[in-house]
């Protein structure tokens, strides 16, 4: 259950990271409200997951899920470059997340 909450926390991290782009420096009300809500939910879920998972693993997976998802959505939504090096680097982050899961013992 902790791993599911951790991945969910990472998905909400993607939501707030992408949401920041739409807040226009927190000058737009509803995108700002949604972004702040996603931030709070993400951190709360991370905290709950950390009750039973190691802090280093939890944080690394949370950041990794957020980074990979945000980069992919940046490519899709904002036309950011999808170079071979960038895609390969994202693959390495995913490999790290999988490695942390497989070696966690949880």
N, C-alpha and C positions, 0 to 999 in steps of 0.2 A: 504494500500500500504506500509506503514511504517513497518508493521509486516513482509510482504513478503521480503522487503529489509533487515530486521534484520536477518531473517532466511538465506537468501542468503549470508549475511556477515558471518554468522556462518559456512556455508558450505565452504566458501573460507578460513575461519580460519582452518578448518579441512585440506584443501588442503595445506596450508603452514606448518602446524604442521607436517603432514606426509612428505611433501616435504623436511623438514629439515633433515630427516633421509637419504634421497637420495642425498643431497648436499655434503655429506662427509666432513662436516666442511667448507662448501662453497668452496671446492676445485674442484668441478665439475661444469662447466660453465652452461649448459642448465638446469640441475635441480635447480641450484642457481637462474637463471633468472626466471624460473617458480615460484619458492618459493617466491622470492621478489615481483613478480607481484601479486601473490595471497595475500601477506601481504598488499600491497597497496590497492588492490580492497576491501579486507575485511574491512580495517579501513575506507576507503572512504564510503562504504555502511553503516557501523555502524554510522558514522557521519551524514549521510543523514537521517537515521532512527531516530536518536536522536533529530532531529529538531522537531518532533512531539510526541515522546515517552519519558517518564521519563528516566533520565540518569541511575538510579539504576536498573530499569527494563531492559533497553536496554543492559547494560553491563552484567548483570547476565544472560540474555538469550543468548547473544553472546558467553560468556564463556561456558555456559552450553551446547549449541549446539556443540561448538568446542570440549569440553572435552568428551562428549558422543561419538560423531562421531570418534574422534581420538582414543579413547579407543577401540571402536568396530573394527576400521580398524587395530589397533595394534594387536588385537586378530587374525583377518583374515589374514593380510599380513605378520606379523612378529612372529606369533605363541606365542604371549603373553598369560599368563594364563587367562582362563575364569572361575574363581572360582565362586561359588555361592555368596559369599560375594561381589565380584567385580560386578557381574551382578545385584545383588540387589541394590548396591550403585548407579550404573548407572540408574537403574529404579527410584531411589529417586531423582536423578538430573532431569530426564524427568518429574517426577511429579511436581517438583519445577517450571520447565519451564511452564508446563501447568497451574499451579496455578497462576503464574505471568500473563500469558495471560488472564486467566479468571477474574482476579481481577484488570486488568489494566484500564478497562473502555474505551479502544480504540478498 
